[in-house]
Amino acid sequence: MEPLAFAHTTLRRGLPCCLLLVVAHEGSTPGRTGFRMVVAPDNILVGSIGGGIMEHKLVEVARQQLRTRRPAVVIKRQIHQSDAATDRSGMICSGEQTVLLFPLDPTRDTEALGAVVAGVKARWGGAFSLSPDGFRVYPSTRLPTPRAFAPAPDPAAPTQGWRYDERFDARQTVHIIGAGHVGLACCELLSRLDFRLRLYDERPGLNTLHQNTYADEQIVAPYDELSWRLGPGGPDHYAAVMTFGFRTDAVALAQLLPKPLRFLGLMGSQAKVTKLLADLRAANADPAALARVQAPIGLPIGSQTPMEIAVSVAAQLVRIRSEAQREG
């Protein structure tokens, strides 16, 4: 949602901007449906529609529109084949994508765009539409699919009668249990991937806790209070346990096992993980709950440094989120 949040900030400053949005794609393309970027009049760019020469050309079109007194909607089909008869993008990926250039106006679109940004932040879902009638927000229950594009019924008038709809869901919440160096790196990376972050630690004077400006919330409390501090959990909640030691990992994990989380992961060596899970089994922890623990956490990419570990964790969470979105 970062491009839309940036667009809203730009509109609140009284400045227009242009939203570039991939509304449809087929085959192998660098930009897929839903990819977006925003071009501001001060030449700031946020987001991407696939990069390369195609993106460069369409950014220039957006800038030209912003320089006019009455910017217009532009819909560009981009075919990624060097031998295409028309609409060549300059790339050779073999697929194609349709890009919408939609001017956003401070007097017309600020309120609706603000409702999307606030809705995501406040954790309620919804949907928005773009059409010749403007930018609109409505309840997500009216949109059965994540994204839908209806092109203009008359190919001779491609900017008339089209409509794009997209559902926006509340951000998935990641509970980072442990505010050490890996927790800091995870928060830094996950904050750029549109997750909501809650950071927990029981050490109030920890330097990496104070350095962490990426988490949406910081909770400083004993780990044996995690159960009620985390809340009821649910399918849009993920938890990653990475405290400073074996004992605190065990305390935290025992608090989280009963929670209906989408994901529960534990950082540590295989030997540590095996011993910790065995101890919990001996303490009569629920075998089904223990079987759901992903440990060691992260995809196996040979990570060593805190940021490398964060990359492996982030990749795992993005994969799980994508699978959940496809299911829903």
C-alpha distance (Angstrom), angle and dihedral (degrees) to the residues before:
residue distance angle dihedral
M1 . . .
E2 3.81 . .
P3 3.85 95.3 .
L4 3.81 91.5 52.2
A5 3.80 91.7 46.9
F6 3.80 89.0 50.7
A7 3.81 90.4 48.3
H8 3.80 90.4 52.1
T9 3.80 91.4 50.5
T10 3.81 89.7 49.8
L11 3.81 92.6 50.1
R12 3.82 90.9 48.8
R13 3.79 87.3 57.1
G14 3.79 87.4 59.1
L15 3.81 93.9 -108.4
P16 3.80 126.9 126.2
C17 3.80 120.7 -131.2
C18 3.78 138.3 -179.8
L19 3.80 126.0 -116.3
L20 3.80 115.0 -148.6
L21 3.80 109.3 -162.1
V22 3.79 132.3 177.5
V23 3.81 100.8 -134.8
A24 3.83 97.5 175.7
H25 3.79 139.9 7.5
E26 3.79 139.9 179.8
G27 3.79 131.2 -165.0
S28 3.78 124.3 -16.7
T29 3.79 108.0 -6.0
P30 3.82 133.8 155.4
G31 3.80 90.4 -135.8
R32 3.81 122.2 47.8
T33 3.78 131.3 -164.2
G34 3.78 109.2 -66.4
F35 3.83 96.4 26.4
R36 3.78 108.1 133.1
M37 3.74 145.9 172.3
V38 3.77 136.4 -176.2
V39 3.80 126.3 -135.8
A40 3.79 115.0 -156.8
P41 3.82 124.8 -161.5
D42 3.82 91.2 -113.2
N43 3.84 88.4 62.1
I44 3.80 95.0 -105.2
L45 3.81 112.4 145.6
V46 3.80 125.3 -162.1
G47 3.81 123.9 -176.5
S48 3.79 131.8 2.2
I49 3.81 141.1 -104.7
G50 3.80 93.2 -161.8
G51 3.79 106.9 -58.4
G52 3.78 129.0 -125.6
I53 3.78 128.6 85.5
M54 3.82 91.1 -37.5
E55 3.80 92.8 60.4
H56 3.82 91.5 43.7
K57 3.81 91.7 54.0
L58 3.79 94.6 46.9
V59 3.80 92.5 46.9
E60 3.80 87.1 56.2
V61 3.81 89.8 51.3
A62 3.82 89.2 51.3
R63 3.79 91.2 49.7
Q64 3.80 90.6 51.0
Q65 3.79 90.1 51.9
L66 3.80 91.5 50.1
R67 3.81 89.6 53.5
T68 3.80 91.9 57.7
R69 3.79 123.4 83.5
R70 3.80 91.9 -126.6
P71 3.82 109.6 33.7
A72 3.79 113.6 -159.8
V73 3.77 135.3 -146.7
V74 3.81 111.8 -101.4
I75 3.81 125.0 -165.6
K76 3.82 115.0 -165.6
R77 3.78 126.1 -171.7
Q78 3.80 108.9 -153.0
I79 3.81 119.2 -161.9
H80 3.81 114.1 -166.1
Q81 3.81 97.8 -148.8
S82 3.78 126.3 101.9
D83 3.81 91.9 -143.2
A84 3.82 97.2 49.8
A85 3.80 111.1 131.4
T86 3.83 92.8 -139.1
D87 3.80 141.1 5.9
R88 3.82 94.9 32.0
S89 3.79 110.7 178.3
G90 3.80 96.7 -160.0
M91 3.80 90.5 -113.1
I92 3.82 128.4 101.1
C93 3.82 104.3 -148.9
S94 3.85 90.2 122.3
G95 3.83 97.1 -128.1
E96 3.78 131.0 88.1
Q97 3.77 138.6 -132.9
T98 3.79 136.4 -168.9
V99 3.79 116.4 -135.4
L100 3.78 124.9 -161.0
L101 3.80 119.1 -153.6
F102 3.78 105.6 -159.4
P103 3.83 120.2 -179.5
L104 3.80 113.1 -139.6
D105 3.80 118.1 -150.1
P106 3.83 125.3 -155.9
T107 3.82 94.4 -137.7
R108 3.80 95.4 45.0
D109 3.81 109.2 32.2
T110 3.82 109.0 28.8
E111 3.80 96.3 91.3
A112 3.81 96.8 47.1
L113 3.78 93.7 44.5
G114 3.79 89.9 47.8
A115 3.81 89.6 53.9
V116 3.83 90.2 56.6
V117 3.80 93.4 48.4
A118 3.81 92.8 45.0
G119 3.80 91.7 45.8
V120 3.78 93.2 55.0
K121 3.79 92.1 46.0
A122 3.81 93.5 47.3
R123 3.80 91.0 47.8
W124 3.78 101.2 -116.4
G125 3.77 120.8 125.5
G126 3.76 130.2 -132.4
A127 3.77 142.4 142.4
F128 3.77 137.6 -112.3
S129 3.77 133.1 -154.1
L130 3.78 133.7 -154.8
S131 3.79 119.4 -158.2
P132 3.81 139.8 134.8
D133 3.82 84.4 -77.5
G134 3.82 90.8 64.1
F135 3.82 138.9 -114.3
R136 3.81 113.3 -26.9
V137 3.83 135.9 177.6
Y138 3.80 125.2 -151.2
P139 3.86 140.4 157.2
S140 3.79 114.3 -65.1
T141 3.82 91.9 -131.9
R142 3.79 87.9 79.2
L143 3.81 92.2 61.4
P144 3.83 113.1 65.9
T145 3.82 94.9 -175.7
P146 3.82 129.5 51.6
R147 3.83 93.0 -118.0
A148 3.79 136.2 7.6
F149 3.80 132.6 179.2
A150 3.80 125.2 -167.4
P151 3.82 109.9 -170.7
A152 3.78 123.4 -146.4
P153 3.81 110.9 -71.6
D154 3.81 90.6 -135.4
P155 3.84 113.1 56.5
A156 3.79 88.3 -158.9
A157 3.82 89.5 63.8
P158 3.84 103.4 39.3
T159 3.82 94.9 168.4
Q160 3.82 95.0 54.0
G161 3.80 125.5 83.9
W162 3.82 97.4 1.4
R163 3.82 124.2 132.3
Y164 3.81 136.8 -171.1
D165 3.82 122.8 -165.5
E166 3.79 128.2 -172.9
R167 3.77 131.1 -179.1
F168 3.78 117.0 -138.2
D169 3.77 118.5 -159.4
A170 3.75 130.4 -161.6
R171 3.77 110.5 -87.0
Q172 3.78 115.0 -93.3
T173 3.82 110.2 -109.9
V174 3.79 120.0 -130.2
H175 3.80 115.8 -163.3
I176 3.81 108.0 -153.7
I177 3.80 107.9 -159.9
G178 3.80 105.4 -159.7
A179 3.79 127.3 35.9
G180 3.80 99.2 -147.3
H181 3.79 127.1 119.2
V182 3.82 94.6 -67.2
G183 3.79 91.0 46.3
L184 3.80 89.4 52.3
A185 3.80 92.1 49.3
C186 3.81 91.8 46.8
C187 3.79 91.8 51.4
E188 3.79 92.1 48.3
L189 3.79 92.7 52.1
L190 3.80 99.4 37.6
S191 3.81 91.6 49.4
R192 3.81 87.1 65.7
L193 3.81 91.6 51.0
D194 3.80 97.6 62.7
F195 3.80 98.2 -102.9
R196 3.79 123.8 138.9
L197 3.81 109.0 -126.2
R198 3.79 131.2 -149.3
L199 3.80 114.5 -177.6
Y200 3.82 122.8 -159.2
D201 3.81 131.7 -169.0
E202 3.79 136.5 147.0
R203 3.83 95.7 -144.3
P204 3.83 108.9 88.0
G205 3.81 95.0 -173.4
L206 3.80 96.9 51.3
N207 3.81 111.0 135.6
T208 3.80 95.1 -146.9
L209 3.80 89.0 52.3
H210 3.79 90.7 57.3
Q211 3.83 91.3 44.1
N212 3.78 91.4 54.4
T213 3.79 107.0 100.7
Y214 3.82 93.4 155.1
A215 3.81 102.6 74.2
D216 3.81 117.5 91.4
E217 3.80 89.8 -143.3
Q218 3.80 136.5 16.5
I219 3.80 120.1 -156.0
V220 3.80 117.5 -168.5
A221 3.80 108.4 -168.4
P222 3.82 140.5 113.6
Y223 3.78 114.0 -69.5
D224 3.79 91.0 -123.7
E225 3.83 86.8 69.5
L226 3.80 93.2 58.2
S227 3.79 95.2 103.5
W228 3.78 96.8 64.8
R229 3.80 96.5 29.4
L230 3.78 92.2 55.9
G231 3.79 93.0 49.4
P232 3.79 129.9 -146.6
G233 3.81 96.0 -36.8
G234 3.79 119.0 -154.3
P235 3.81 142.4 -179.7
D236 3.80 93.2 -54.1
H237 3.82 93.6 54.4
Y238 3.81 126.9 92.3
A239 3.80 127.8 -177.3
A240 3.80 129.2 -159.8
V241 3.81 117.3 -170.2
M242 3.81 113.7 -153.2
T243 3.80 107.7 145.2
F244 3.81 125.7 157.1
G245 3.81 98.8 -94.4
F246 3.77 151.7 14.0
R247 3.80 95.3 -97.7
T248 3.79 95.5 49.9
D249 3.81 91.4 44.9
A250 3.81 88.6 55.0
V251 3.80 92.7 48.2
A252 3.80 92.4 48.3
L253 3.80 94.7 45.1
A254 3.81 92.6 49.2
Q255 3.82 88.8 54.2
L256 3.80 92.5 50.9
L257 3.81 101.9 42.4
P258 3.84 95.4 86.2
K259 3.82 92.9 50.1
P260 3.82 119.1 105.6
L261 3.81 93.8 -126.8
R262 3.79 127.2 164.5
F263 3.81 88.1 -135.8
L264 3.79 136.6 9.8
G265 3.78 116.6 -176.0
L266 3.79 134.6 175.9
M267 3.81 126.0 -155.3
G268 3.80 119.5 -141.6
S269 3.77 146.6 87.9
Q270 3.79 118.8 -60.2
A271 3.80 90.5 -109.4
K272 3.80 92.4 52.7
V273 3.80 92.3 45.6
T274 3.81 92.3 49.9
K275 3.81 92.7 50.0
L276 3.81 94.3 45.2
L277 3.80 94.2 49.6
A278 3.81 90.8 45.8
D279 3.82 90.0 53.2
L280 3.80 90.8 50.9
R281 3.80 91.0 49.7
A282 3.79 88.9 51.4
A283 3.79 88.0 52.3
N284 3.84 89.0 56.5
A285 3.80 97.3 -105.1
D286 3.79 113.7 170.8
P287 3.85 107.2 -85.6
A288 3.82 92.2 -148.2
A289 3.80 91.1 53.0
L290 3.82 91.8 47.9
A291 3.81 89.9 51.0
R292 3.80 89.5 59.8
V293 3.81 93.5 58.0
Q294 3.81 111.7 109.1
A295 3.79 105.6 -144.5
P296 2.88 134.8 -157.8
I297 3.78 86.9 27.1
G298 3.80 121.6 -131.0
L299 3.78 136.1 39.1
P300 3.84 114.2 -65.6
I301 3.80 101.2 -103.5
G302 3.81 98.4 136.6
S303 3.81 92.8 -102.3
Q304 3.81 118.5 -179.9
T305 3.82 110.9 160.0
P306 3.83 123.8 65.4
M307 3.80 92.3 -105.2
E308 3.81 92.3 46.8
I309 3.80 89.2 51.9
A310 3.81 88.8 48.0
V311 3.81 89.6 53.4
S312 3.81 90.8 53.2
V313 3.82 92.0 47.5
A314 3.80 93.3 45.8
A315 3.80 91.6 49.7
Q316 3.80 90.5 51.9
L317 3.80 92.9 49.3
V318 3.81 93.7 46.3
R319 3.81 89.7 51.6
I320 3.80 91.9 50.6
R321 3.81 91.9 46.0
S322 3.80 90.9 50.5
E323 3.80 91.2 50.1
A324 3.82 90.2 50.1
Q325 3.81 91.8 49.8
R326 3.80 90.9 51.4
E327 3.79 90.2 50.4
G328 3.80 91.5 48.7
